[in-house]
């Protein structure tokens, strides 16, 4: 039996709803707060209201035809000023994996004035720890990481002493059963599952948490989705290969040959000759300041804030997916240049599906945000410092 998209999405929604009924909707227990210190000071260091947040992001994997048309181009999101908890976590995990493959440094090597990179020093990671978090994205972070882990196992912290948000260990996750059920159902592929604790303020405070994960497309695409190292035309390619650029007559002969072989059909106006392929969006001029330097499958911001005594979740995420697009037909001269540059065929493009939802929520309830391409499940749980003080 073939299910329609509406039926399939309804089944997935019911599955998520049924899973949420199995979750304990009670205040955070001691086990969920294992990251906090067992010996708490009598009073916190500030008057902030602290909450625990758990987020599960997954991609729909069932084959479906989406009637809604989404633009290919991304809506750029500046991450400067956001709290980035994941960059130091992933970089530390990646560095530990690299060091684990090295042999221990020998005694003679330890006496060298210049440290060796080919071996691992005793307690190297403990002696050179990474910072717990930073604002925005560290320039050199995660360049070699092809794909992130789904489940985040943070170091934890103490809300009575912390001066900002921090990641929680994996044993604090309460949506584990839901994630596993989604995988077993074959309808979803988890991308990111994590929990953290943060102080929550009013909307104007702009304390946003950056979320990212999945596949790292940075080697092949820039942040706007265009392939890296593209050449503008065949003449440039020929010069790079040590060849002479085409003469005017050679260019004309090449175009006539393409027309004779029905490889090129000139069109007038803005009509796209590839009827079944979306048009490649024009590359805008933009400033990269504040934008992510790494291109992730999932990237965006989540803002949790209070209006009075009511919690709100403002999610602004982009899901990336490789696609094919055809250069839009411009003037006849532009079409000729595209043909000479070999750009008449479909080109790879990293498209984006934008997800922006704002919702007022209740703590200790499971909230499901749906999109035709992916879904987000969120729980916000109270802590000992959630009440007004």
ZATORVO-217987 format. One record per atom (N, C-alpha, C): x, y, z. Coordinates in steps of 0.001 Angstrom, whole numbers, padded with zeros to 6 digits, always signed. Example, Ala and Ser with C-alpha at 12.3 -4.5 7.8 and 13.67 -1.06 7.14 Angstrom:
% ZATORVO-217987
+013190-005690+007800
+012300-004500+007800
+013200-003300+007800
+012850-002250+007080
+013670-001060+007140
+012900+000030+007870
//
This chain:
% ZATORVO-217987
+000845-001198+000000
+000000+000000+000000
+000875+001239+000000
+000607+002155-000897
+001364+003399-000984
+000651+004486-000209
+001356+005073+000737
+000773+006135+001553
+001025+007479+000920
+000048+008351+000979
+000236+009719+000520
+001078+010469+001520
+001570+011653+001124
+002395+012452+002037
+001613+012835+003280
+000315+013155+003121
-000485+013548+004280
-000627+012385+005247
-000877+011182+004691
-001032+010000+005551
+000270+009672+006257
+001385+009764+005533
+002668+009433+006131
+003032+010407+007223
+002817+011681+006969
+003153+012678+007980
+002242+012544+009187
+000977+012137+008953
+000071+011916+010069
+000547+010748+010911
+001018+009669+010247
+001524+008513+010983
+002729+008904+011832
+003626+009700+011250
+004811+010116+011988
+004438+010999+013164
+003459+011894+012968
+003016+012773+014051
+002412+011957+015179
+001595+010948+014815
+000990+010091+015834
+002052+009293+016575
+003097+008865+015841
+004178+008113+016473
+004902+008980+017497
+005173+010232+017130
+005836+011151+018056
+004946+011430+019256
+003652+011635+018993
+002728+011919+020093
+002623+010739+021046
+002562+009516+020464
+002478+008326+021317
+003738+008152+022141
+004882+008462+021541
+006133+008341+022272
+006185+009316+023429
+005639+010513+023219
+005706+011534+024263
+004884+011144+025484
+003867+010294+025281
+003053+009872+026420
+003837+008977+027365
+004889+008346+026829
+005689+007451+027650
+006754+008178+028438
+006908+009490+028166
+007982+010231+028811
+007519+010770+030143
+008378+010776+031139
+007990+011315+032449
+007879+012826+032404
+006687+013340+032670
+006463+014777+032685
+006513+015273+034121
+007661+015101+034737
+007843+015477+036129
+009059+016368+036216
+009219+017096+037310
+010403+017940+037450
+011674+017124+037336
+012746+017795+036898
+014023+017118+036691
+014480+016450+037977
+014849+015177+037867
+015267+014414+039035
+016757+014570+039254
+017219+013915+040323
+018645+014009+040634
+019478+013393+039520
+018955+012305+038883
+019717+011686+037809
+019837+012606+036620
+018785+013387+036337
+018838+014326+035221
+019734+015494+035532
+020040+015696+036796
+020888+016801+037192
+022259+016300+037641
+022666+015151+037095
+023924+014562+037541
+025109+015447+037238
+024923+016367+036234
+026039+017239+035888
+026272+018302+036943
+025237+018613+037739
+025384+019646+038751
+026159+019123+039949
+026762+020006+040655
+027534+019621+041824
+026623+019102+042926
+027060+018067+043643
+026230+017527+044718
+026227+018449+045926
+027261+019241+046049
+027324+020187+047157
+027041+021581+046605
+025800+022047+046738
+025407+023318+046168
+025544+024434+047197
+025986+025594+046772
+026056+026710+047699
+024668+027135+048132
+024599+027853+049200
+023300+028261+049750
+022556+029174+048781
+023274+030011+048058
+022639+030933+047124
+023384+030902+045805
+022691+031082+044668
+023362+031126+043363
+024156+032414+043215
+024970+032451+042160
+025817+033615+041934
+025065+034761+041278
+023821+034536+040853
+023039+035598+040208
+021558+035293+040400
+020718+036143+039848
+019267+035965+039964
+018639+035416+038688
+019413+034746+037860
+018885+034220+036618
+017909+033067+036868
+016995+032906+035920
+016070+031769+035937
+016594+030720+034974
+016977+029564+035496
+017605+028513+034706
+016594+027442+034305
+016700+027000+033038
+015868+025916+032524
+016753+024897+031812
+016229+023689+031743
+016896+022605+031019
+016157+022375+029709
+016899+022320+028614
+016312+022203+027272
+016843+020944+026605
+015957+020163+026022
+016346+018994+025228
+015761+019128+023836
+016590+018887+022828
+016180+019061+021431
+016579+017824+020632
+015635+017329+019836
+015877+016225+018908
+015478+016688+017511
+016429+016678+016586
+016171+017080+015198
+016367+015858+014308
+015419+015615+013411
+015518+014461+012518
+015021+014833+011133
+015557+014115+010154
+015175+014296+008757
+014170+013215+008368
+013107+013587+007633
+012185+012591+007090
+012901+011792+006007
+012803+010483+006072
+013486+009620+005113
+012541+008903+004168
+011252+008956+004410
+010307+008262+003540
+010232+008981+002200
+010116+008191+001122
+009972+008795-000197
+008619+009466-000330
+008648+010720-000736
+007394+011453-000849
+007556+012582-001847
+006452+012971-002413
+006425+014104-003316
+005795+015270-002594
+006570+016309-002370
+006083+017470-001636
+005464+018444-002614
+004177+018737-002426
+003491+019653-003322
+003993+021079-003147
+004365+021423-001924
+004829+022782-001658
+006200+022989-002291
+006378+024137-002956
+007638+024455-003622
+008465+025364-002713
+009713+024977-002494
+010597+025750-001638
+011693+026379-002494
+012073+027605-002207
+013174+028222-002956
+014476+027492-002702
+015357+027509-003714
+016640+026831-003578
+017583+027600-002656
+017561+028912-002756
+018549+029735-002054
+018315+029719-000548
+019398+029822+000182
+019335+029845+001634
+018989+031246+002125
+018350+031313+003271
+018172+032572+003970
+019309+032676+004985
+020356+033441+004664
+021555+033461+005520
+021233+033880+006950
+021882+033216+007877
+021696+033505+009301
+023039+033855+009913
+023123+035008+010490
+024351+035419+011156
+024387+034811+012550
+025480+034131+012834
+025608+033444+014120
+026419+034256+015123
+026934+035402+014695
+027711+036220+015619
+026816+036670+016765
+027326+036569+017975
+026556+036934+019152
+025782+035795+019760
+025677+034658+019066
+024952+033510+019618
+025877+032688+020506
+025282+031863+021357
+026046+030952+022205
+026277+029655+021442
+027517+029385+021114
+027887+028182+020365
+028489+027173+021330
+027684+026209+021747
+028151+025159+022645
+028729+023968+021898
+028374+023821+020617
+028717+022606+019879
+030095+022653+019227
+030553+023827+018788
+031869+023896+018141
+032982+023392+019052
+033078+023875+020297
+034136+023331+021158
+033940+021856+021474
+032687+021425+021577
+032421+020010+021868
+032888+019127+020713
+032486+019463+019468
+032860+018649+018323
+034363+018711+018059
+034949+019881+018236
+036380+019988+017991
+037160+019163+019010
+036725+019165+020249
+037393+018377+021277
+037251+016884+020976
+036041+016467+020546
+035815+015059+020194
+036682+014649+019007
+036773+015519+018016
+037565+015229+016814
+039052+015145+017163
+039515+016048+018011
+040922+016043+018391
+041259+014790+019201
+040362+014388+020092
+040602+013172+020877
+040690+011944+019966
+039837+011904+018933
+039868+010774+018009
+041188+010732+017246
+041689+011900+016840
+042961+011940+016127
+044111+011501+017033
+044117+012003+018265
+045203+011658+019183
+045165+010189+019583
+043963+009612+019598
+043846+008205+019994
+044582+007292+019025
+044770+007743+017790
+045465+006929+016802
+046969+007078+016833
+047503+007938+017699
+048948+008150+017782
+049552+007307+018904
+050797+006934+018704
+051535+006227+019754
+051969+007221+020831
+052163+006697+022041
+052654+007543+023121
+054092+007969+022838
+054394+009228+023201
+055754+009736+023030
+056703+009010+023991
+057910+008678+023510
+058901+007979+024315
+059686+008972+025169
+060457+008460+026096
+061186+009311+027043
+062119+010258+026311
+062874+009748+025326
+063815+010599+024596
+063089+011711+023850
+061902+011393+023330
+061133+012393+022598
+060581+013453+023529
+060300+013079+024761
+059761+014034+025721
+060783+015097+026091
+062086+014806+025883
+063134+015741+026260
+063423+016760+025164
+062781+016649+024013
+063007+017591+022930
+062397+018947+023269
+063070+020016+022816
+062560+021360+023077
+061313+021641+022241
+061277+021132+021014
+060130+021347+020128
+059201+020142+020213
+057958+020310+020636
+057029+019176+020748
+056808+018496+019410
+056686+017174+019434
+056427+016403+018226
+054930+016291+017987
+054547+016310+016708
+053142+016142+016337
+052815+014693+015997
+053859+013861+015894
+053657+012483+015446
+053391+011518+016586
+053376+012004+017830
+053092+011126+018953
+052242+011864+019974
+051727+011124+020950
+050795+011679+021930
+051497+011791+023285
+051462+012989+023838
+052073+013223+025145
+051098+012834+026268
+051641+012465+027381
+050825+012069+028519
+050016+013269+029008
+048715+013065+029202
+047803+014106+029692
+047808+015341+028791
+048024+015134+027504
+048079+016269+026580
+046767+017036+026546
+045656+016315+026507
+044356+016975+026425
+044018+017719+027710
+044425+017146+028833
+044136+017790+030106
+044985+019040+030314
+046208+019014+029765
+047093+020162+029916
+046726+021301+028976
+046120+020964+027851
+045729+021976+026860
+044237+021856+026584
+043387+022185+027536
+041940+022029+027335
+041390+023096+026404
+040313+022754+025751
+039606+023731+024923
+038646+024526+025796
+038325+025751+025416
+037333+026510+026183
+035969+025854+026111
+035149+026104+027120
+033848+025470+027188
+032858+025975+026161
+032968+027202+025749
+032056+027772+024759
+032643+029083+024272
+032163+029545+023146
+032565+030859+022656
+031418+031459+021860
+031521+032743+021622
+030513+033437+020851
+030823+033264+019374
+029839+032804+018601
+030045+032605+017176
+030854+031351+016912
+031497+031279+015742
+032193+030068+015316
+033688+030314+015272
+034450+029421+015877
+035903+029527+015855
+036392+029297+014429
+037268+030165+013897
+037645+030094+012484
+038198+028749+012037
+039037+028105+012855
+039686+026878+012413
+038950+025617+012851
+037787+025761+013434
+037121+024611+014038
+036556+023655+012993
+036741+022375+013228
+035988+021302+012570
+036200+021203+011069
+037305+021700+010561
+037508+021643+009128
+037614+020202+008629
+038173+019321+009439
+038367+017948+008984
+037266+016993+009378
+036231+017478+010051
+035158+016599+010505
+034113+016460+009408
+033957+015239+008866
+033040+015012+007749
+031587+014969+008201
+031340+014439+009401
+029976+014315+009899
+030017+014275+011423
+029056+014903+012043
+029036+014959+013500
+028289+013759+014084
+028560+013475+015335
+027771+012488+016060
+026362+013022+016279
+025407+012123+016395
+024022+012529+016626
+023812+012897+018095
+024206+012001+018980
+023979+012194+020417
+025152+012972+021016
+024836+014035+021711
+025848+014890+022326
+025985+014519+023799
+027206+014193+024189
+027499+013809+025570
+028344+014910+026203
+027671+015918+026739
+028353+017078+027278
+028980+016820+028640
+029750+017800+029081
+030461+017663+030356
+029613+018071+031545
+028512+018776+031303
+027674+019216+032408
+028191+020486+033045
+027604+020834+034170
+027985+022053+034872
+027115+022257+036103
+027291+023391+036737
+026583+023701+037979
+025873+025033+037800
+024537+025011+037827
+023777+026247+037610
+023973+027240+038748
+024471+026774+039868
+024728+027682+040983
+026023+028465+040796
+026860+027996+039857
+028138+028657+039633
+028321+029138+038196
+027569+028565+037238
+027796+028847+035820
+027468+030292+035477
+028217+030818+034520
+028000+032166+034020
+027398+032163+032617
+026961+031006+032152
+026354+030888+030838
+025867+029478+030606
+025240+029208+029456
+024694+027871+029174
+025795+026828+029038
+025432+025559+029278
+026394+024465+029158
+025655+023198+028746
+026398+022316+028044
+025846+021052+027573
+025731+020056+028717
+024725+019177+028614
+024506+018134+029611
+024981+016787+029080
+025302+015863+029978
+025717+014520+029529
+024555+013763+028893
+024896+012725+028134
+023889+011975+027390
+022890+011276+028296
+023281+010944+029527
+022347+010235+030395
+021228+011143+030909
+021274+012421+030595
+020186+013322+030976
+019097+013393+029906
+019325+012774+028744
+018355+012815+027644
+017137+011961+027982
+015960+012537+027859
+014714+011822+028133
+013944+011455+026868
+014469+011849+025702
+013803+011532+024438
+014509+010384+023706
+015299+009603+024433
+016018+008484+023816
+015078+007479+023173
+014024+007102+023881
+013079+006115+023345
+012418+006637+022070
+012086+007910+022061
+011463+008482+020866
+012419+008424+019679
+013689+008784+019906
+014665+008749+018815
+014816+007341+018262
+014882+006364+019132
+015040+004987+018693
+013800+004474+017963
+012624+004883+018403
+011391+004484+017719
+011323+005080+016327
+011765+006319+016182
+011769+006949+014865
+012701+006204+013914
+013849+005752+014425
+014785+004998+013593
+014188+003650+013212
+013603+002964+014190
+013018+001641+013903
+011856+001742+012926
+011134+002840+012959
+009987+002994+012048
+010422+003180+010604
+011686+003551+010391
+012179+003764+009036
+011706+005054+008412
+011087+005921+009187
+010535+007154+008637
+011401+008375+008907
+012418+008229+009736
+013200+009401+010109
+014640+009007+010397
+015550+009955+010158
+016968+009787+010454
+017398+010916+011393
+017743+010605+012631
+018159+011654+013566
+019422+012360+013084
+019443+013676+013258
+020604+014489+012897
+021320+014992+014141
+020538+015393+015146
+021129+015990+016335
+020218+015739+017529
+020813+015314+018645
+020066+015097+019884
+020943+015556+021039
+020496+016562+021747
+021304+017145+022811
+020417+017779+023868
+021033+018066+025007
+020368+018788+026084
+021361+019772+026682
+020855+020882+027150
+021702+021882+027792
+020895+022625+028849
+021594+023352+029686
+020955+024232+030661
+021351+025666+030365
+020398+026552+030505
+020658+027940+030171
+019795+028859+031025
+020275+030075+031267
+019403+031088+031863
+018468+031618+030788
+017234+031900+031152
+016238+032379+030191
+015802+033782+030601
+015813+034697+029617
+015478+036089+029869
+014305+036490+028981
+014070+037794+028841
+012994+038249+027973
+013454+038224+026512
+012541+038520+025624
+012823+038383+024198
+013913+039340+023722
+013975+040505+024288
+014935+041509+023842
+016375+041161+024224
+016545+040197+025107
+017904+039842+025531
+018700+039180+024411
+017989+038542+023455
+018626+037971+022265
+019661+036892+022607
+019406+036119+023647
+020304+035016+024008
+019933+033778+023209
+020545+033625+022044
+020219+032527+021142
+021279+031433+021219
+020824+030180+021068
+021704+029021+021048
+021875+028557+019600
+023119+028376+019179
+023348+027893+017823
+023326+026368+017809
+022572+025805+016852
+022484+024361+016660
+022993+024015+015267
+023840+023008+015165
+024282+022543+013854
+024736+021097+013974
+024785+020412+012833
+025223+019021+012847
+024940+018337+011526
+025221+017048+011493
+025023+016271+010276
+026261+016295+009399
+026049+016259+008095
+027132+016211+007109
+027782+017583+006981
+029097+017580+006841
+029853+018811+006597
+030089+018937+005094
+029435+019911+004449
+029545+020114+003004
+030615+021143+002645
+031435+021559+003581
+032335+022695+003379
+033363+022465+002274
+033766+021217+002042
+034768+020949+001015
+034230+021177-000388
+032938+021014-000576
+032353+021056-001922
+031526+022302-002205
+030984+022949-001162
+030076+024072-001379
+030420+025217-000440
+030099+026436-000885
+030192+027564+000033
+028870+027696+000773
+028799+028649+001695
+027616+028758+002553
+026351+029056+001761
+026481+029773+000648
+025307+030103-000166
+024844+028936-001032
+025627+027863-001078
+025198+026667-001795
+025866+026443-003128
+026767+027337-003551
+027422+027203-004852
+028665+026340-004729
+028934+025569-005782
+030097+024697-005775
+031376+025521-005660
+032320+025010-004915
+033597+025702-004766
+034474+025480-005991
+035353+026456-006244
+036336+026370-007334
+035675+026265-008697
+034500+026892-008857
+033887+026932-010184
+034681+027863-011076
+034764+027535-012328
+035405+028422-013289
+034342+029187-014045
+034688+030402-014439
+033708+031270-015083
+033445+030868-016515
+034455+030405-017229
+034243+030051-018625
+035340+029095-019093
+035184+028598-020312
+036138+027627-020836
+037492+028252-021104
+037515+029534-021405
+038782+030204-021636
+039633+030194-020377
+038990+030443-019237
+039720+030406-017965
+040250+029011-017693
+039417+027987-017952
+039848+026610-017747
+041024+026278-018661
+040948+026735-019901
+042020+026446-020844
+043322+027092-020399
+043237+028335-019904
+044437+029012-019441
+045044+028282-018254
+044199+027776-017350
+044706+027052-016196
+045388+025755-016612
+044928+025163-017724
+045522+023915-018206
+046681+024168-019167
+047082+025428-019325
+048177+025758-020223
+047758+025810-021674
+046442+025831-021960
+045959+025876-023330
+045671+027312-023725
+045639+027538-025026
+045301+028854-025540
+043786+029035-025549
+043283+030245-025187
+041838+030475-025233
+041309+030365-026657
+040030+030055-026789
+039417+029901-028097
+039390+031230-028842
+039658+031139-030165
+039531+032342-030993
+038057+032612-031259
+037772+033769-031870
+036373+034121-032156
+035740+033084-033079
+036450+032668-034131
+035878+031701-035057
+035693+030339-034393
+036613+029969-033522
+036457+028697-032803
+035244+028733-031880
+035004+029874-031287
+033831+030018-030418
+032548+029890-031230
+032530+030521-032413
+031338+030449-033270
+031119+029009-033739
+032205+028351-034177
+032084+026961-034635
+031571+026058-033510
+032025+026304-032299
+031597+025482-031162
+030111+025663-030896
+029611+026909-030975
+028196+027167-030756
+027348+026542-031860
+027769+026699-033137
+027007+026132-034248
+026962+024610-034154
+028078+024019-033754
+028113+022562-033615
+027154+022102-032528
+027080+022847-031407
+026170+022490-030326
+024721+022603-030766
+024405+023618-031592
+023040+023777-032095
+022697+022652-033059
+023627+022308-033952
+023374+021243-034927
+023137+019904-034237
+023826+019665-033137
+023678+018405-032424
+022561+018447-031390
+021770+019533-031429
+020633+019720-030518
+021055+019680-029052
+022289+020105-028795
+022763+020223-027428
+022496+021609-026849
+022062+022523-027715
+021837+023892-027282
+020610+024440-027982
+019675+024957-027207
+018485+025612-027737
+018402+027002-027119
+018610+028014-027957
+018499+029376-027454
+017037+029695-027148
+016784+030384-026053
+015435+030783-025673
+015412+032289-025452
+014231+032847-025626
+014053+034277-025436
+013362+034541-024108
+013650+035680-023537
+013000+036060-022287
+013572+035286-021127
+012723+035065-020095
+013177+034408-018868
+012784+032944-018824
+012351+032399-019973
+011925+031001-020002
+013111+030085-019745
+012907+029086-018926
+013962+028126-018618
+013826+026931-019543
+014903+026608-020271
+014828+025511-021243
+014697+024147-020565
+015112+024023-019327
+014971+022758-018596
+013697+022811-017770
+012611+022279-018326
+011304+022445-017701
+011202+021708-016383
+011935+020614-016238
+011811+019808-015035
+012888+020112-013999
+013677+021141-014215
+014759+021467-013299
+014618+022904-012828
+014742+023160-011536
+014659+024536-011056
+015835+025350-011549
+015612+026645-011665
+016657+027530-012150
+017670+027804-011050
+018938+027833-011421
+019993+028162-010479
+019828+029613-010050
+019737+029876-008750
+019544+031265-008318
+020773+032101-008621
+020593+033360-008937
+021756+034233-009180
+022567+034389-007905
+023871+034431-008068
+024745+034530-006902
+024782+035968-006412
+024281+036212-005203
+024227+037595-004722
+025574+038037-004176
+025747+039344-004127
+026926+039900-003464
+026591+040037-001983
+027404+039461-001145
+027106+039495+000284
+028409+039559+001069
+028285+039985+002296
+029430+040017+003197
+029363+038792+004106
+030485+038103+004204
+030504+036862+004967
+030631+037091+006464
+030822+038327+006897
+031005+038598+008321
+029783+038136+009105
+030022+037321+010122
+028935+036845+010976
+028285+035576+010503
+028527+035152+009250
+027924+033926+008727
+028798+032720+009089
+028205+031531+009158
+029004+030331+009469
+030108+030113+008445
+031252+029660+008912
+032362+029364+008021
+032306+027929+007521
+031691+027055+008285
+031504+025673+007875
+030065+025493+007394
+029886+024643+006396
+028575+024439+005778
+028040+023084+006242
+027058+023131+007154
+026530+021917+007767
+025164+021553+007206
+024848+020272+007295
+023540+019783+006862
+022418+020493+007615
+022620+020700+008899
+021669+021435+009732
+022411+022588+010383
+021822+023771+010319
+022457+024924+010949
+021386+025971+011227
+021511+026618+012371
+020556+027673+012681
+020595+028058+014147
+019539+028712+014565
+019477+029279+015908
+018173+028892+016590
+018235+028762+017901
+017038+028555+018703
+017057+029570+019844
+015992+030338+019935
+015884+031383+020957
+014754+031014+021917
+015087+030790+023162
+014103+030495+024201
+014038+031694+025130
+012847+032243+025293
+012711+033468+026073
+011388+033458+026832
+011252+034397+027741
+010065+034537+028578
+009310+035812+028220
+008009+035681+028120
+007113+036842+028048
+006231+036752+029287
+006523+037589+030271
+005880+037427+031562
+006394+036156+032192
+005483+035211+032422
+005874+033926+032995
+005722+032792+031990
+005553+033146+030700
+005311+032147+029656
+006565+031936+028818
+006939+030671+028653
+008085+030307+027833
+007716+030338+026350
+008665+030755+025522
+008485+030773+024074
+009713+030151+023415
+009471+029457+022288
+010547+028886+021480
+010475+029504+020093
+011565+030133+019682
+011660+030717+018344
+012770+029971+017608
+012381+029100+016670
+013350+028267+015936
+013567+028840+014551
+014819+028967+014155
+015179+029492+012835
+016317+028635+012298
+015969+027595+011524
+016926+026578+011100
+016918+026420+009589
+018039+025939+009056
+018152+025584+007642
+018624+024145+007524
+017928+023365+006702
+018356+022009+006374
+018882+022027+004948
+020102+021520+004734
+020725+021553+003408
+020612+020192+002734
+020514+020256+001399
+020380+019022+000616
+020932+019270-000775
+021711+018327-001272
+022271+018477-002618
+021162+018337-003660
+021225+019183-004684
+020212+019174-005737
+020880+019573-007046
+020108+019469-008138
+020561+019910-009443
+019730+021115-009866
+020376+022069-010511
+019684+023248-010996
+020267+023625-012356
+019469+024312-013152
+019877+024731-014481
+020051+026241-014501
+021153+026735-015059
+021318+028184-015148
+020139+028819-015871
+019598+029867-015285
+018450+030539-015894
+018856+031179-017223
+017958+031118-018191
+018222+031701-019502
+018157+033216-019417
+019250+033876-019806
+019280+035343-019834
+019209+035835-021263
+020042+036808-021587
+020099+037304-022959
+020758+036254-023850
+020653+036453-025177
+021278+035512-026097
+022789+035473-025900
+023384+036630-025604
+024824+036679-025366
+025190+035895-024115
+024367+036018-023065
+024634+035283-021826
+024472+033783-022045
+023458+033393-022848
+023273+031977-023132
+024452+031419-023922
+024994+032224-024829
+026149+031783-025606
+027360+031580-024707
+027584+032509-023764
+028714+032378-022840
+028538+031162-021934
+027294+030916-021509
+027038+029736-020678
+027331+028457-021459
+026950+028439-022737
+027204+027253-023559
+028701+027031-023748
+029443+028112-023983
+030887+027991-024156
+031571+027562-022866
+030978+027927-021743
+031546+027551-020444
+031060+026192-019972
+030240+025527-020795
+029743+024214-020402
+028716+024264-019298
+027982+025375-019178
+027040+025560-018080
+025590+025396-018517
+025344+024784-019677
+023971+024576-020109
+023342+023358-019446
+024179+022436-018999
+023645+021261-018326
+023348+021601-016863
+022698+020681-016205
+022375+020878-014801
+023655+020948-013969
+023602+021776-012950
+024736+021948-012055
+024323+021570-010642
+025283+021072-009862
+025011+020762-008468
+024873+022050-007658
+023936+022001-006740
+023691+023163-005883
+023239+022643-004521
+023735+023253-003463
+023337+022854-002113
+022156+023719-001685
+020975+023173-001874
+019776+023930-001586
+019497+023961-000083
+018568+024802+000319
+018225+024941+001739
+016714+024878+001905
+016292+024216+002967
+014891+024227+003394
+014834+025023+004697
+014161+026136+004641
+014122+027027+005802
+012978+026635+006735
+013276+026713+008014
+012321+026317+009052
+012303+027428+010096
+011190+028126+010203
+011065+029218+011182
+009698+029113+011841
+009697+028806+013138
+008440+028686+013878
+008605+029303+015255
+007579+030015+015663
+007536+030627+016993
+006317+030080+017720
+006546+029608+018963
+005437+028996+019685
+005584+029251+021187
+004459+029534+021823
+004441+029595+023280
+004261+028189+023807
+005052+027807+024806
+005070+026420+025270
+004931+026368+026782
+004690+025164+027254
+004584+024891+028686
+005727+023962+029064
+006365+024233+030170
+007491+023406+030604
+007023+021985+030918
+007927+021030+030717
+007721+019607+030979
+006709+018960+030036
+006355+019641+028945
+005569+019020+027888
+006466+018825+026670
+006117+017850+025820
+006883+017571+024616
+006245+018306+023444
+007035+019116+022761
+006520+019952+021675
+007163+019521+020360
+006314+019301+019357
+006751+018800+018055
+006548+019888+017008
+007635+020270+016322
+007589+021255+015244
+007799+020506+013930
+006839+020634+013031
+006850+019820+011811
+007207+020649+010591
+007875+019990+009639
+008239+020555+008338
+008207+019388+007352
+007869+019630+006073
+007831+018515+005126
+009138+017748+005002
+010260+018379+005337
+011549+017729+005188
+012170+017261+006505
+011844+017917+007602
+012428+017500+008875
+011536+017937+010023
+011848+017411+011196
+011061+017715+012381
+011961+018028+013563
+011405+018771+014517
+012130+019161+015724
+011244+018870+016928
+011796+018150+017907
+011084+017863+019147
+011829+018562+020285
+011070+019271+021137
+011689+020074+022197
+010975+019822+023512
+011763+019677+024557
+011256+019700+025927
+012020+020762+026706
+011300+021557+027476
+011927+022507+028396
+011512+022108+029803
+012486+021833+030632
+012213+021337+031984
+012704+022350+033018
+011960+022432+034093
+012333+023352+035166
+013500+022802+035977
+014242+023708+036577
+015308+023344+037502
+014999+023978+038857
+015903+023820+039802
+015723+024425+041108
+015756+025954+041062
+016281+026488+039954
+016396+027946+039828
+015497+028498+038736
+014379+027825+038451
+013476+028299+037400
+012477+029337+037906
+012158+029296+039168
+011138+030203+039698
+011658+031631+039756
+010728+032563+039747
+011104+033975+039890
+011737+034205+041240
+012782+035019+041247
+013452+035322+042507
+013708+036824+042591
//
